[in-house]
Amino acid sequence: MADLGEGQSVCVRVQGVEVLVSQVHGQFYAVHAQCSHAAQSLAHAKVRGTQVRCPLHGARFDIRTGACLAAPAQAPLARFPVFIEAGKVCIDIE
């Protein structure tokens, strides 16, 4: 995952949790890859800049914080700390 390019995202499973990992402005971010509105997977969602858009109803979230930016969702996405260890991107889902 360390080869994830600027502006790119990938969906991975970490300890049974689906996580959307994105790189924006040289930083890695990770949020729960399931829309808080209708439990739709965000694995194939469009990521533009710092926002991810749910493909089902169009809810938008900030991938840096998980904050909900547009209805119909109202709750944020869970955000997970990301750190680099020995050149690998690591996600703490605890």
Backbone atoms as SQL, in Angstrom:
CREATE TABLE atoms (id INTEGER PRIMARY KEY, chain TEXT, resi INTEGER, resn TEXT, atom TEXT, x REAL, y REAL, z REAL);
INSERT INTO atoms VALUES
  (1, 'A', 1, 'MET', 'N', 0.806, -1.192, 0.000),
  (2, 'A', 1, 'MET', 'CA', 0.000, 0.000, 0.000),
  (3, 'A', 1, 'MET', 'C', 0.855, 1.264, 0.000),
  (4, 'A', 2, 'ALA', 'N', 2.091, 1.170, 0.397),
  (5, 'A', 2, 'ALA', 'CA', 2.969, 2.344, 0.410),
  (6, 'A', 2, 'ALA', 'C', 3.159, 2.917, -0.987),
  (7, 'A', 3, 'ASP', 'N', 2.875, 2.127, -2.019),
  (8, 'A', 3, 'ASP', 'CA', 2.998, 2.616, -3.385),
  (9, 'A', 3, 'ASP', 'C', 1.709, 3.292, -3.871),
  (10, 'A', 4, 'LEU', 'N', 0.754, 3.500, -2.976),
  (11, 'A', 4, 'LEU', 'CA', -0.473, 4.212, -3.299),
  (12, 'A', 4, 'LEU', 'C', -0.104, 5.645, -3.673),
  (13, 'A', 5, 'GLY', 'N', -0.452, 6.042, -4.879),
  (14, 'A', 5, 'GLY', 'CA', -0.058, 7.351, -5.387),
  (15, 'A', 5, 'GLY', 'C', -0.898, 8.495, -4.865),
  (16, 'A', 6, 'GLU', 'N', -0.393, 9.680, -5.049),
  (17, 'A', 6, 'GLU', 'CA', -1.091, 10.900, -4.656),
  (18, 'A', 6, 'GLU', 'C', -2.489, 10.932, -5.278),
  (19, 'A', 7, 'GLY', 'N', -3.497, 11.174, -4.441),
  (20, 'A', 7, 'GLY', 'CA', -4.875, 11.260, -4.918),
  (21, 'A', 7, 'GLY', 'C', -5.537, 9.913, -5.149),
  (22, 'A', 8, 'GLN', 'N', -4.850, 8.831, -4.837),
  (23, 'A', 8, 'GLN', 'CA', -5.425, 7.500, -5.039),
  (24, 'A', 8, 'GLN', 'C', -5.982, 6.934, -3.750),
  (25, 'A', 9, 'SER', 'N', -6.910, 5.988, -3.897),
  (26, 'A', 9, 'SER', 'CA', -7.514, 5.307, -2.764),
  (27, 'A', 9, 'SER', 'C', -7.601, 3.823, -3.055),
  (28, 'A', 10, 'VAL', 'N', -7.644, 3.048, -1.975),
  (29, 'A', 10, 'VAL', 'CA', -7.797, 1.601, -2.096),
  (30, 'A', 10, 'VAL', 'C', -8.595, 1.127, -0.884),
  (31, 'A', 11, 'CYS', 'N', -9.406, 0.109, -1.101),
  (32, 'A', 11, 'CYS', 'CA', -10.170, -0.481, -0.021),
  (33, 'A', 11, 'CYS', 'C', -9.468, -1.764, 0.415),
  (34, 'A', 12, 'VAL', 'N', -9.242, -1.888, 1.719),
  (35, 'A', 12, 'VAL', 'CA', -8.575, -3.066, 2.278),
  (36, 'A', 12, 'VAL', 'C', -9.384, -3.567, 3.467),
  (37, 'A', 13, 'ARG', 'N', -9.158, -4.808, 3.824),
  (38, 'A', 13, 'ARG', 'CA', -9.808, -5.388, 5.000),
  (39, 'A', 13, 'ARG', 'C', -8.738, -5.547, 6.081),
  (40, 'A', 14, 'VAL', 'N', -8.997, -4.952, 7.249),
  (41, 'A', 14, 'VAL', 'CA', -8.073, -5.015, 8.378),
  (42, 'A', 14, 'VAL', 'C', -8.830, -5.621, 9.556),
  (43, 'A', 15, 'GLN', 'N', -8.421, -6.781, 9.976),
  (44, 'A', 15, 'GLN', 'CA', -9.067, -7.488, 11.078),
  (45, 'A', 15, 'GLN', 'C', -10.581, -7.532, 10.910),
  (46, 'A', 16, 'GLY', 'N', -11.021, -7.827, 9.685),
  (47, 'A', 16, 'GLY', 'CA', -12.441, -7.967, 9.388),
  (48, 'A', 16, 'GLY', 'C', -13.187, -6.676, 9.129),
  (49, 'A', 17, 'VAL', 'N', -12.498, -5.540, 9.182),
  (50, 'A', 17, 'VAL', 'CA', -13.128, -4.237, 8.954),
  (51, 'A', 17, 'VAL', 'C', -12.717, -3.723, 7.579),
  (52, 'A', 18, 'GLU', 'N', -13.703, -3.311, 6.776),
  (53, 'A', 18, 'GLU', 'CA', -13.420, -2.741, 5.462),
  (54, 'A', 18, 'GLU', 'C', -12.994, -1.285, 5.646),
  (55, 'A', 19, 'VAL', 'N', -11.796, -0.956, 5.153),
  (56, 'A', 19, 'VAL', 'CA', -11.193, 0.365, 5.371),
  (57, 'A', 19, 'VAL', 'C', -10.822, 0.985, 4.026),
  (58, 'A', 20, 'LEU', 'N', -11.178, 2.254, 3.850),
  (59, 'A', 20, 'LEU', 'CA', -10.787, 3.006, 2.661),
  (60, 'A', 20, 'LEU', 'C', -9.546, 3.814, 3.018),
  (61, 'A', 21, 'VAL', 'N', -8.447, 3.539, 2.322),
  (62, 'A', 21, 'VAL', 'CA', -7.182, 4.233, 2.567),
  (63, 'A', 21, 'VAL', 'C', -6.913, 5.152, 1.376),
  (64, 'A', 22, 'SER', 'N', -6.597, 6.402, 1.655),
  (65, 'A', 22, 'SER', 'CA', -6.340, 7.393, 0.610),
  (66, 'A', 22, 'SER', 'C', -5.066, 8.154, 0.921),
  (67, 'A', 23, 'GLN', 'N', -4.413, 8.612, -0.147),
  (68, 'A', 23, 'GLN', 'CA', -3.259, 9.493, 0.028),
  (69, 'A', 23, 'GLN', 'C', -3.614, 10.850, -0.560),
  (70, 'A', 24, 'VAL', 'N', -3.511, 11.879, 0.275),
  (71, 'A', 24, 'VAL', 'CA', -3.825, 13.241, -0.152),
  (72, 'A', 24, 'VAL', 'C', -2.726, 14.162, 0.368),
  (73, 'A', 25, 'HIS', 'N', -2.119, 14.910, -0.530),
  (74, 'A', 25, 'HIS', 'CA', -1.047, 15.853, -0.176),
  (75, 'A', 25, 'HIS', 'C', 0.049, 15.174, 0.640),
  (76, 'A', 26, 'GLY', 'N', 0.399, 13.946, 0.240),
  (77, 'A', 26, 'GLY', 'CA', 1.492, 13.226, 0.878),
  (78, 'A', 26, 'GLY', 'C', 1.147, 12.556, 2.195),
  (79, 'A', 27, 'GLN', 'N', -0.090, 12.691, 2.643),
  (80, 'A', 27, 'GLN', 'CA', -0.529, 12.074, 3.897),
  (81, 'A', 27, 'GLN', 'C', -1.478, 10.919, 3.603),
  (82, 'A', 28, 'PHE', 'N', -1.422, 9.880, 4.427),
  (83, 'A', 28, 'PHE', 'CA', -2.330, 8.751, 4.304),
  (84, 'A', 28, 'PHE', 'C', -3.459, 8.907, 5.316),
  (85, 'A', 29, 'TYR', 'N', -4.677, 8.592, 4.882),
  (86, 'A', 29, 'TYR', 'CA', -5.864, 8.674, 5.728),
  (87, 'A', 29, 'TYR', 'C', -6.647, 7.377, 5.590),
  (88, 'A', 30, 'ALA', 'N', -7.348, 6.991, 6.654),
  (89, 'A', 30, 'ALA', 'CA', -8.146, 5.767, 6.625),
  (90, 'A', 30, 'ALA', 'C', -9.483, 6.008, 7.320),
  (91, 'A', 31, 'VAL', 'N', -10.561, 5.625, 6.648),
  (92, 'A', 31, 'VAL', 'CA', -11.912, 5.722, 7.212),
  (93, 'A', 31, 'VAL', 'C', -12.637, 4.407, 6.959),
  (94, 'A', 32, 'HIS', 'N', -13.682, 4.178, 7.747),
  (95, 'A', 32, 'HIS', 'CA', -14.508, 2.993, 7.547),
  (96, 'A', 32, 'HIS', 'C', -15.124, 3.072, 6.153),
  (97, 'A', 33, 'ALA', 'N', -14.997, 2.009, 5.388),
  (98, 'A', 33, 'ALA', 'CA', -15.429, 2.014, 3.988),
  (99, 'A', 33, 'ALA', 'C', -16.876, 1.569, 3.843),
  (100, 'A', 34, 'GLN', 'N', -17.733, 2.101, 4.713),
  (101, 'A', 34, 'GLN', 'CA', -19.156, 1.784, 4.637),
  (102, 'A', 34, 'GLN', 'C', -19.927, 3.053, 4.979),
  (103, 'A', 35, 'CYS', 'N', -20.778, 3.482, 4.056),
  (104, 'A', 35, 'CYS', 'CA', -21.549, 4.708, 4.253),
  (105, 'A', 35, 'CYS', 'C', -22.381, 4.606, 5.526),
  (106, 'A', 36, 'SER', 'N', -22.380, 5.672, 6.317),
  (107, 'A', 36, 'SER', 'CA', -23.129, 5.680, 7.575),
  (108, 'A', 36, 'SER', 'C', -24.629, 5.819, 7.347),
  (109, 'A', 37, 'HIS', 'N', -25.047, 6.104, 6.129),
  (110, 'A', 37, 'HIS', 'CA', -26.470, 6.267, 5.834),
  (111, 'A', 37, 'HIS', 'C', -27.153, 4.948, 5.508),
  (112, 'A', 38, 'ALA', 'N', -26.609, 4.194, 4.557),
  (113, 'A', 38, 'ALA', 'CA', -27.293, 2.982, 4.106),
  (114, 'A', 38, 'ALA', 'C', -26.375, 1.770, 4.081),
  (115, 'A', 39, 'ALA', 'N', -25.266, 1.837, 4.794),
  (116, 'A', 39, 'ALA', 'CA', -24.310, 0.724, 4.885),
  (117, 'A', 39, 'ALA', 'C', -23.773, 0.289, 3.521),
  (118, 'A', 40, 'GLN', 'N', -23.765, 1.187, 2.556),
  (119, 'A', 40, 'GLN', 'CA', -23.237, 0.911, 1.217),
  (120, 'A', 40, 'GLN', 'C', -21.711, 0.898, 1.275),
  (121, 'A', 41, 'SER', 'N', -21.102, -0.078, 0.634),
  (122, 'A', 41, 'SER', 'CA', -19.640, -0.132, 0.571),
  (123, 'A', 41, 'SER', 'C', -19.112, 1.063, -0.216),
  (124, 'A', 42, 'LEU', 'N', -18.015, 1.613, 0.261),
  (125, 'A', 42, 'LEU', 'CA', -17.355, 2.719, -0.430),
  (126, 'A', 42, 'LEU', 'C', -16.149, 2.236, -1.228),
  (127, 'A', 43, 'ALA', 'N', -16.059, 0.923, -1.421),
  (128, 'A', 43, 'ALA', 'CA', -14.925, 0.337, -2.137),
  (129, 'A', 43, 'ALA', 'C', -14.778, 0.903, -3.542),
  (130, 'A', 44, 'HIS', 'N', -15.899, 1.216, -4.195),
  (131, 'A', 44, 'HIS', 'CA', -15.841, 1.737, -5.567),
  (132, 'A', 44, 'HIS', 'C', -16.354, 3.174, -5.638),
  (133, 'A', 45, 'ALA', 'N', -16.325, 3.850, -4.498),
  (134, 'A', 45, 'ALA', 'CA', -16.798, 5.236, -4.453),
  (135, 'A', 45, 'ALA', 'C', -15.803, 6.165, -5.125),
  (136, 'A', 46, 'LYS', 'N', -16.301, 7.292, -5.568),
  (137, 'A', 46, 'LYS', 'CA', -15.430, 8.291, -6.185),
  (138, 'A', 46, 'LYS', 'C', -14.789, 9.143, -5.093),
  (139, 'A', 47, 'VAL', 'N', -13.466, 9.252, -5.169),
  (140, 'A', 47, 'VAL', 'CA', -12.721, 10.111, -4.256),
  (141, 'A', 47, 'VAL', 'C', -12.176, 11.269, -5.072),
  (142, 'A', 48, 'ARG', 'N', -12.528, 12.481, -4.656),
  (143, 'A', 48, 'ARG', 'CA', -12.049, 13.686, -5.326),
  (144, 'A', 48, 'ARG', 'C', -11.470, 14.609, -4.263),
  (145, 'A', 49, 'GLY', 'N', -10.189, 14.850, -4.391),
  (146, 'A', 49, 'GLY', 'CA', -9.527, 15.685, -3.390),
  (147, 'A', 49, 'GLY', 'C', -9.593, 15.033, -2.028),
  (148, 'A', 50, 'THR', 'N', -10.253, 15.686, -1.098),
  (149, 'A', 50, 'THR', 'CA', -10.357, 15.153, 0.264),
  (150, 'A', 50, 'THR', 'C', -11.746, 14.588, 0.557),
  (151, 'A', 51, 'GLN', 'N', -12.555, 14.405, -0.492),
  (152, 'A', 51, 'GLN', 'CA', -13.913, 13.927, -0.290),
  (153, 'A', 51, 'GLN', 'C', -14.176, 12.600, -0.988),
  (154, 'A', 52, 'VAL', 'N', -14.967, 11.756, -0.323),
  (155, 'A', 52, 'VAL', 'CA', -15.432, 10.513, -0.921),
  (156, 'A', 52, 'VAL', 'C', -16.953, 10.619, -1.032),
  (157, 'A', 53, 'ARG', 'N', -17.473, 10.174, -2.178),
  (158, 'A', 53, 'ARG', 'CA', -18.913, 10.252, -2.443),
  (159, 'A', 53, 'ARG', 'C', -19.491, 8.849, -2.514),
  (160, 'A', 54, 'CYS', 'N', -20.515, 8.584, -1.711),
  (161, 'A', 54, 'CYS', 'CA', -21.174, 7.284, -1.714),
  (162, 'A', 54, 'CYS', 'C', -21.870, 7.068, -3.056),
  (163, 'A', 55, 'PRO', 'N', -21.651, 5.906, -3.689),
  (164, 'A', 55, 'PRO', 'CA', -22.259, 5.656, -4.997),
  (165, 'A', 55, 'PRO', 'C', -23.765, 5.409, -4.944),
  (166, 'A', 56, 'LEU', 'N', -24.327, 5.137, -3.763),
  (167, 'A', 56, 'LEU', 'CA', -25.751, 4.811, -3.684),
  (168, 'A', 56, 'LEU', 'C', -26.639, 6.051, -3.667),
  (169, 'A', 57, 'HIS', 'N', -26.442, 6.943, -2.712),
  (170, 'A', 57, 'HIS', 'CA', -27.306, 8.117, -2.584),
  (171, 'A', 57, 'HIS', 'C', -26.562, 9.450, -2.649),
  (172, 'A', 58, 'GLY', 'N', -25.242, 9.409, -2.821),
  (173, 'A', 58, 'GLY', 'CA', -24.481, 10.644, -3.002),
  (174, 'A', 58, 'GLY', 'C', -23.998, 11.335, -1.742),
  (175, 'A', 59, 'ALA', 'N', -24.135, 10.700, -0.593),
  (176, 'A', 59, 'ALA', 'CA', -23.601, 11.313, 0.632),
  (177, 'A', 59, 'ALA', 'C', -22.101, 11.525, 0.454),
  (178, 'A', 60, 'ARG', 'N', -21.576, 12.606, 1.031),
  (179, 'A', 60, 'ARG', 'CA', -20.148, 12.899, 0.926),
  (180, 'A', 60, 'ARG', 'C', -19.527, 12.990, 2.311),
  (181, 'A', 61, 'PHE', 'N', -18.255, 12.557, 2.371),
  (182, 'A', 61, 'PHE', 'CA', -17.513, 12.541, 3.628),
  (183, 'A', 61, 'PHE', 'C', -16.101, 13.070, 3.397),
  (184, 'A', 62, 'ASP', 'N', -15.529, 13.668, 4.427),
  (185, 'A', 62, 'ASP', 'CA', -14.139, 14.115, 4.394),
  (186, 'A', 62, 'ASP', 'C', -13.262, 12.915, 4.759),
  (187, 'A', 63, 'ILE', 'N', -12.362, 12.510, 3.875),
  (188, 'A', 63, 'ILE', 'CA', -11.539, 11.323, 4.134),
  (189, 'A', 63, 'ILE', 'C', -10.463, 11.577, 5.184),
  (190, 'A', 64, 'ARG', 'N', -10.196, 12.843, 5.501),
  (191, 'A', 64, 'ARG', 'CA', -9.212, 13.155, 6.538),
  (192, 'A', 64, 'ARG', 'C', -9.787, 12.989, 7.936),
  (193, 'A', 65, 'THR', 'N', -11.067, 13.291, 8.094),
  (194, 'A', 65, 'THR', 'CA', -11.677, 13.296, 9.428),
  (195, 'A', 65, 'THR', 'C', -12.851, 12.335, 9.570),
  (196, 'A', 66, 'GLY', 'N', -13.432, 11.911, 8.446),
  (197, 'A', 66, 'GLY', 'CA', -14.634, 11.084, 8.474),
  (198, 'A', 66, 'GLY', 'C', -15.905, 11.903, 8.554),
  (199, 'A', 67, 'ALA', 'N', -15.791, 13.231, 8.689),
  (200, 'A', 67, 'ALA', 'CA', -16.958, 14.100, 8.852),
  (201, 'A', 67, 'ALA', 'C', -17.915, 13.975, 7.679),
  (202, 'A', 68, 'CYS', 'N', -19.204, 13.983, 7.994),
  (203, 'A', 68, 'CYS', 'CA', -20.239, 13.968, 6.962),
  (204, 'A', 68, 'CYS', 'C', -20.357, 15.375, 6.385),
  (205, 'A', 69, 'LEU', 'N', -20.329, 15.471, 5.047),
  (206, 'A', 69, 'LEU', 'CA', -20.369, 16.778, 4.382),
  (207, 'A', 69, 'LEU', 'C', -21.662, 17.030, 3.623),
  (208, 'A', 70, 'ALA', 'N', -22.411, 15.954, 3.298),
  (209, 'A', 70, 'ALA', 'CA', -23.639, 16.126, 2.523),
  (210, 'A', 70, 'ALA', 'C', -24.618, 15.000, 2.810),
  (211, 'A', 71, 'ALA', 'N', -25.884, 15.371, 2.855),
  (212, 'A', 71, 'ALA', 'CA', -26.967, 14.411, 3.065),
  (213, 'A', 71, 'ALA', 'C', -27.034, 13.446, 1.872),
  (214, 'A', 72, 'PRO', 'N', -27.656, 12.297, 2.050),
  (215, 'A', 72, 'PRO', 'CA', -28.582, 11.978, 3.123),
  (216, 'A', 72, 'PRO', 'C', -27.921, 11.465, 4.401),
  (217, 'A', 73, 'ALA', 'N', -26.646, 11.182, 4.390),
  (218, 'A', 73, 'ALA', 'CA', -25.968, 10.738, 5.617),
  (219, 'A', 73, 'ALA', 'C', -25.898, 11.900, 6.599),
  (220, 'A', 74, 'GLN', 'N', -25.904, 11.568, 7.876),
  (221, 'A', 74, 'GLN', 'CA', -25.760, 12.592, 8.905),
  (222, 'A', 74, 'GLN', 'C', -24.629, 12.250, 9.870),
  (223, 'A', 75, 'ALA', 'N', -24.353, 10.964, 10.012),
  (224, 'A', 75, 'ALA', 'CA', -23.304, 10.522, 10.932),
  (225, 'A', 75, 'ALA', 'C', -21.963, 10.447, 10.207),
  (226, 'A', 76, 'PRO', 'N', -20.880, 10.711, 10.919),
  (227, 'A', 76, 'PRO', 'CA', -19.550, 10.615, 10.297),
  (228, 'A', 76, 'PRO', 'C', -19.123, 9.169, 10.104),
  (229, 'A', 77, 'LEU', 'N', -18.072, 8.986, 9.320),
  (230, 'A', 77, 'LEU', 'CA', -17.433, 7.677, 9.174),
  (231, 'A', 77, 'LEU', 'C', -16.400, 7.542, 10.287),
  (232, 'A', 78, 'ALA', 'N', -16.202, 6.322, 10.755),
  (233, 'A', 78, 'ALA', 'CA', -15.127, 6.102, 11.725),
  (234, 'A', 78, 'ALA', 'C', -13.800, 6.391, 11.034),
  (235, 'A', 79, 'ARG', 'N', -12.909, 7.061, 11.738),
  (236, 'A', 79, 'ARG', 'CA', -11.589, 7.386, 11.212),
  (237, 'A', 79, 'ARG', 'C', -10.579, 6.560, 11.988),
  (238, 'A', 80, 'PHE', 'N', -9.569, 6.049, 11.259),
  (239, 'A', 80, 'PHE', 'CA', -8.556, 5.211, 11.885),
  (240, 'A', 80, 'PHE', 'C', -7.180, 5.855, 11.753),
  (241, 'A', 81, 'PRO', 'N', -6.386, 5.843, 12.823),
  (242, 'A', 81, 'PRO', 'CA', -5.034, 6.377, 12.747),
  (243, 'A', 81, 'PRO', 'C', -4.175, 5.577, 11.760),
  (244, 'A', 82, 'VAL', 'N', -3.364, 6.285, 10.996),
  (245, 'A', 82, 'VAL', 'CA', -2.462, 5.678, 10.015),
  (246, 'A', 82, 'VAL', 'C', -1.040, 6.079, 10.381),
  (247, 'A', 83, 'PHE', 'N', -0.138, 5.118, 10.314),
  (248, 'A', 83, 'PHE', 'CA', 1.269, 5.421, 10.559),
  (249, 'A', 83, 'PHE', 'C', 2.126, 4.571, 9.631),
  (250, 'A', 84, 'ILE', 'N', 3.330, 5.028, 9.371),
  (251, 'A', 84, 'ILE', 'CA', 4.266, 4.318, 8.505),
  (252, 'A', 84, 'ILE', 'C', 5.282, 3.621, 9.405),
  (253, 'A', 85, 'GLU', 'N', 5.452, 2.327, 9.188),
  (254, 'A', 85, 'GLU', 'CA', 6.409, 1.549, 9.976),
  (255, 'A', 85, 'GLU', 'C', 7.219, 0.671, 9.034),
  (256, 'A', 86, 'ALA', 'N', 8.520, 0.851, 9.028),
  (257, 'A', 86, 'ALA', 'CA', 9.425, 0.096, 8.154),
  (258, 'A', 86, 'ALA', 'C', 8.987, 0.197, 6.693),
  (259, 'A', 87, 'GLY', 'N', 8.550, 1.399, 6.296),
  (260, 'A', 87, 'GLY', 'CA', 8.156, 1.633, 4.911),
  (261, 'A', 87, 'GLY', 'C', 6.783, 1.114, 4.541),
  (262, 'A', 88, 'LYS', 'N', 6.021, 0.617, 5.522),
  (263, 'A', 88, 'LYS', 'CA', 4.677, 0.080, 5.268),
  (264, 'A', 88, 'LYS', 'C', 3.624, 0.967, 5.903),
  (265, 'A', 89, 'VAL', 'N', 2.497, 1.108, 5.210),
  (266, 'A', 89, 'VAL', 'CA', 1.365, 1.851, 5.753),
  (267, 'A', 89, 'VAL', 'C', 0.616, 0.937, 6.716),
  (268, 'A', 90, 'CYS', 'N', 0.472, 1.374, 7.965),
  (269, 'A', 90, 'CYS', 'CA', -0.200, 0.579, 8.993),
  (270, 'A', 90, 'CYS', 'C', -1.428, 1.341, 9.484),
  (271, 'A', 91, 'ILE', 'N', -2.497, 0.611, 9.776),
  (272, 'A', 91, 'ILE', 'CA', -3.748, 1.197, 10.222),
  (273, 'A', 91, 'ILE', 'C', -4.109, 0.614, 11.572),
  (274, 'A', 92, 'ASP', 'N', -4.418, 1.485, 12.514),
  (275, 'A', 92, 'ASP', 'CA', -4.814, 1.049, 13.850),
  (276, 'A', 92, 'ASP', 'C', -6.338, 1.111, 13.942),
  (277, 'A', 93, 'ILE', 'N', -7.005, -0.043, 13.914),
  (278, 'A', 93, 'ILE', 'CA', -8.462, -0.038, 13.973),
  (279, 'A', 93, 'ILE', 'C', -8.997, -0.230, 15.390),
  (280, 'A', 94, 'GLU', 'N', -8.114, -0.312, 16.347),
  (281, 'A', 94, 'GLU', 'CA', -8.560, -0.458, 17.741),
  (282, 'A', 94, 'GLU', 'C', -9.251, 0.799, 18.115);
